[in-house]
Amino acid sequence: MVRLAFLFLLLSATFASADIVLAAKTMRAHSLLTENDLTVSEGELPGAYVAIEELIGQETRVVLYAGRPIRIDDVGPPALVDRNQIVVLIYSIGGLNIATEGRAMARGGLGDRIRIMNLSSRSTVNGTIQADGTVSVAPPQIPGS
């Protein structure tokens, strides 16, 4: 009897399905997702979203096709900086703050590291995008410190 109950539990777990989020319509890359763009369907797919709430306000990184599941890598936070956009570079160390303008060499969102060309020196630096759209340039690390 115990074997039969265990077998039933094992089979029911195998065939149980969850909800997955699908695109309700075809959407271009770099579009912001709203509740009207999404639908839920019964099914199971590893790496796919299972809750609409997780996707609202996110930006598509690739084209989403109607009726297809939305995977984790298909969306991300909205971009704050576009490629070729002029941004403010900020270098801060201790009480010293230096700000200058730079040209973004890539597109990115909050926390992304991108390359920026300093317009004054024409040199390329790496920086992290901040919430206000500025790019923080970290001071160089001194070996052994």
C-alpha positions, 0 to 999 in steps of 0.5 A, a space after each residue: 500500500 505504501 509503495 502504491 501511494 509513493 508511486 502515485 505521488 511520484 507520477 503526479 509530481 512528474 505530470 504536474 504543470 505550472 503557469 508560464 508567461 507568454 507574449 500576448 503579441 509580437 514585440 520589438 526589442 527595447 520595448 517596455 512591457 505592460 500587463 496587456 503585453 503578457 498572458 499566462 498559460 499552463 505549462 512548464 519550461 525551465 528558465 521561463 517566467 512564471 509570474 506577470 508581476 516580475 515582467 511589468 516595467 522590464 524592457 525586452 532585449 530581443 524580439 518577443 513573438 506572440 504565444 511564445 514563453 518569455 525566458 529570463 534572458 529575454 528581458 532586463 531593466 530599462 536602459 538609462 543610457 543609449 549608444 552615442 548619448 552624451 553623458 556626465 562622467 563622475 570620478 569620486 575619491 575621498 572628497 574630490 569629485 570631478 565631472 566631465 562629459 563623455 559619449 556612451 559607446 554602448 547602451 545600458 541600464 542601472 548598474 551596467 558597466 559600459 565604455 565611455 569616450 571622454 570628450 575632453 581627452 578622447 580616451 576610453 574609460 569604463 564606468 557604471 551607470 547610476 540611477 540618475 543616468 550619470 556614469 561613475 568612473 571608479 578610481 584605478 586600483 593600486 596593487 597590494 592595497 
